[in-house]
Amino acid sequence: MTEPLVLRYELACAADHAFDVWTQHLGAWWPKGHSASGDPATRVVLEPGVGGRIYERTSDGREIEWGRITMWDPPRRLHYSWHIASDPSEATDVELRFVDLAGGRSRLEIVHTGWDRLGADGSSRRDANTAGWQALVPAFASAVAASP
């Protein structure tokens, strides 16, 4: 069994603000070119609510789905399937928790599971996603700190 990937980051904002920036402003902070297409002009979209898509819209208007919202509990929790640059049958599961801390700060807790669905590739995909999250979350943390 491949262990879940569990990451925690402290943020310089309240949990409700962090949830809002993640869900309503994803395209504003998502790193350019970190996409299935590699198109640096890609726009990243998260459709709110259960069943909403997470997808990229390329500069030529093509939409490439990355996942679907499976739980929507603002402003504390968000779950989605995740299959950026892979087939939806290879989707893993992402749970995000936004937890208030003292002093107007919060913690983002990420639990990324479903690696066993990927068979022999599960462990290496987990490792690759560890690096992916470590590259992605600093962009998010900068966005929440910079916005009111």
Residue pairs with C-beta under 8 A, 6 or more apart in sequence:
1 116
2 115
2 116
2 122
2 123
2 126
3 115
3 126
4 111
4 112
4 113
4 115
5 110
5 111
5 112
5 113
5 115
5 126
5 129
5 130
5 133
6 109
6 110
6 111
6 112
7 109
7 110
7 112
7 130
7 133
7 134
7 137
8 107
8 108
8 109
8 110
9 107
9 108
9 110
9 137
9 141
10 101
10 105
10 106
10 107
11 18
11 105
11 106
11 107
11 108
11 141
11 144
11 145
12 104
12 105
12 141
12 144
12 145
13 21
13 104
13 105
13 106
13 144
13 145
14 100
14 104
14 105
14 106
15 75
15 76
15 98
15 99
15 100
15 106
16 74
16 75
16 98
17 106
17 144
17 147
18 75
18 98
18 106
18 108
18 144
19 74
19 75
19 76
19 78
19 98
20 75
21 28
21 29
21 140
21 143
21 144
21 147
22 46
22 78
22 96
22 98
22 140
23 46
23 48
23 74
23 78
24 46
24 48
25 143
25 147
26 44
26 45
26 46
26 54
27 43
27 44
27 45
28 143
29 139
29 140
29 142
29 143
30 44
30 136
30 139
31 135
31 136
31 139
32 40
32 41
32 42
33 39
33 40
33 42
34 135
34 136
35 42
35 44
35 56
35 64
35 84
35 85
36 56
36 64
36 66
36 84
36 85
37 56
37 58
37 62
37 64
39 56
39 58
39 59
41 58
41 59
42 56
42 57
42 58
42 59
43 56
43 57
44 54
44 55
44 56
45 53
45 54
45 55
45 56
45 57
46 52
46 53
46 54
46 69
47 53
47 54
47 69
48 69
48 72
49 69
49 72
50 69
50 70
50 71
50 72
51 68
51 69
52 68
52 69
52 72
53 65
53 66
53 67
53 68
53 69
54 65
54 66
54 67
54 68
54 69
54 80
54 82
55 63
55 64
55 65
55 66
56 63
56 64
56 66
57 63
58 64
65 83
65 88
66 82
66 83
66 84
67 80
67 81
67 82
67 83
67 84
67 91
67 94
68 80
68 81
69 78
69 79
69 80
70 79
70 80
70 81
70 93
71 77
71 78
71 79
71 80
71 95
72 78
75 98
76 97
76 98
76 99
77 95
77 96
77 97
77 98
78 95
78 96
79 93
79 94
79 95
79 96
80 93
80 94
81 88
81 91
81 92
81 93
81 94
82 91
82 92
82 93
82 94
82 112
83 90
83 91
83 92
90 117
90 118
91 114
91 117
92 112
92 113
92 114
92 115
92 117
92 118
92 125
92 129
93 112
93 113
93 114
94 110
94 111
94 112
95 110
95 111
95 112
95 113
96 108
96 109
96 110
97 107
97 108
97 109
97 111
98 106
98 107
98 108
98 109
99 106
99 107
99 108
99 109
100 106
101 107
108 137
108 140
110 133
110 137
112 126
112 129
112 133
115 122
115 123
115 125
115 126
116 122
118 125
